[in-house]
Amino acid sequence: MAKQPMLKFVNVDRDMPEKRDADTRSHDFNEIYAEFAKAKAEEQASRCSQCGVPYCQAHCPLSNNIPDWLRMTAEGRLKEAYELSQATNTFPEICGRICPQDRLCEGNCVIEQSGHGTVTIGSVEKYITDTAWENGWVEDIVPGADRGDSVGIIGAGPGGLAAADVLVRAGVQVTVYDRHDRAGGLLTYGIPGFKLEKDVVMRRIAQLEKAGVKFVLNCTVGEDLSFQAIRGQHDAVLIATGVYKTRDLGGPGAGAAGIVNALDYLTCSNRLSFGDEVPEFDSGELNAEGKKVVVIGGGDTAMDCVRTAIRQGATSVKCLYRRDRANMPGSQRETQNAEEEGVEFVWLAAPKGFSGDPVTGVMVQKMRLGAPDASGRQSPEVIEGADYVEDADLVIKALGFEPEDLPTLWGEADLPVTRWGTVKATFTTGRTELDNVWAVGDIVRGASLVVWAIKDGCDAAENILASLDAQASVAAE
């Protein structure tokens, strides 16, 4: 007998897990949301309407079977809910924490459209898998029979790790190469602990290592090891490097000291959470303590930077964005969290230049929204005569990321790239024009979401297996 009937959205209000008080949470890097209690998770899951056409599932890149695991949660069948969640997602507890659900599953929930408030899908997803870890339901990866195939993966971020998971389960020998000293990519060094505590990432990496995945760290392809050498050592290669080149700012004073890249700033902060010695922090170069901080950009990386600066003890933190709140690309939930913690948003404002060296201010142009651009978004236009200077001791550039010039860095002129510098690969398979070379995630899509990288990694891994099978079949004839 089911413990909890569904369709309770009419008489049960939407509720999130308890959020720590802003004054308290803004002094540490711990996650800000508490865990659902069992009864609360069941109650919130029971709000699902079990609609005939599950738009939440349709708008999830991984096509997670959300309605079914919500029903299982409502009925107290948590182990089954976890198994169903894990069946389509290699890292459900990570997606539950960092996916912008307001733009994906929850934003397309039928009851949200009817005015009853979306089901809290992300929080339930996180609860299911955290409960599974606590109860020992997350089993070790058991590799299949050794196929004799070897795959090299360049990049230990979400796309590479997802592919490694699929491949090692199929009996492939997997080696992952990464430039950093820890695996995880942006999950480890780009996303702050208050959104994704690092032990959550490290236990998944440990799970892959235990299954036999080999990690070659502190390895920069093109310097420590050539791309051709990696190709020569493996039957197939998967490129999953992500995009790390920061979009730059021009204008007078753009090269002044005190103007830093978002990823450098976030990596520094995350290294501190591991207990690393970080000279750039100790020197004050990447430390916001006691400073007036201005972050330029309106995406999720900008939100990570402003909230990190608050925690480091900045005297003020302002975020400049050239459009308005309704048109910003970042999560509205993260924007609200930042405002609660003391961040001031300066909408319709763009940098024109910088004063001082070290920097003392940002020269700001006030903007208005004009006609829509090619994407349909309204284009910002300068309001003449409305310039002013925003005081700043530290300016963080969070304008997004672009691909590095891999053909040049790797000495591989034949690596096919688009006019944007991304690797040219088939979206559904990740296959490139180079024999036995695949590519996935941001290095193909451009800067995108973790969940898309996971999807791409899984799809490419399946295609690699099919290709290796086909090659073996031909060789056997």
Secondary structure by P-SEA (a helix, b strand, c coil): cccccccccccccccccccccccccccccccccccccaaaaaaaaaccccccccccccccccccccaaaaaaaaacaaaaaaaaaacccccaaaaacccccccccccccccccccccccaaaaaaaaaaaaaaaacccccccccccccbbbbbccccaaaaaaaaaaaaaccbbbbbbcccccccccccccccccccaaaaaaaaaaaaaacccccccccccccccaaaaaaaccbbbbccccccccccccccccccccccaaaaaaaaaaaaacccccccccccccccccbbbbccccaaaaaaaaaaaaacccbbbbbbccccccccccaaaaaaaaaacccccccccccccccccccccbbbbbbbccccccccbbbbbbccbbbbbbbcbbbbccbbbbcccccccccccccccccccccccccccccccccbbbbcccccccccaaaaaaaaaaaaaaaaaaaaaaaaaaac
